[in-house]
Amino acid sequence: MTLPGARTVLLTGFDPFSGDTINPSWKAVSRLDGDTIGGRNIVAVQLPTTFGGAPRALRAALRRHVPELVICVGQAGGRSALSLERVAINVNDARIPDNAGAQPIDTPVIARGPAAYFTTLPIKAIHADLLAAGIPSEISQTAGTFVCNQVFYVLMHALAGTRTRGGFVHIPFLPEQVEALPGTPSLDLDMVVAGLRVCIDTVLRTRKDRPIGAGATH
Ligand code: PCA
């Protein structure tokens, strides 16, 4: 149920890429479309997994929904937890072609933009709340150099200097994607959706992040 006049939380997910037929990021965020969390309306928008199309679609969604909070979500096959991204970097370096066949190598996301942007989500508080809820979570120091990092960078560039908070969460494969990939981790869709609810709820309740150690030595 949408609340008339309530503020909006924008979630984005991607279409399938790299020959896959599903993308868990869209499956998860579309489940939350139309829900209310913390008195906010949740809107889910799908972005194409293309360097050319994703920034345009994201900017259009920001203009249309004027959100208070934005969480972009993408698949990170091989990871085993909700992966809370700390930093977006100003480089595209595609290991595989995107869905339009583009494969940029060492190009800036935004010419003359800063080298990087930090998330403005309280990722340590989210991490603690996810673990307390029994949902696997990790802090990630890199969102890669493919379309997800690009979208994360474009998001933070668009939000810079505004009061709207935003960030990026990578999620594992779903169990059905790893049936033929023994040893590859996966996470149930229900668990991912529950985790995204925790992310939103924690952001809305947290102004200043908690100083919880969750760094990496490499
Ligand atoms: N994951 C890719 C792009 C789309 C997606 O879901 C990435 O991590 O860049």
Residues whose N, C-alpha, C, O or C-beta is under 5 A from the ligand:
A	BS01	PCA	F14 S25 T49 G74 Q75 A143 F146 V147 C148 N149
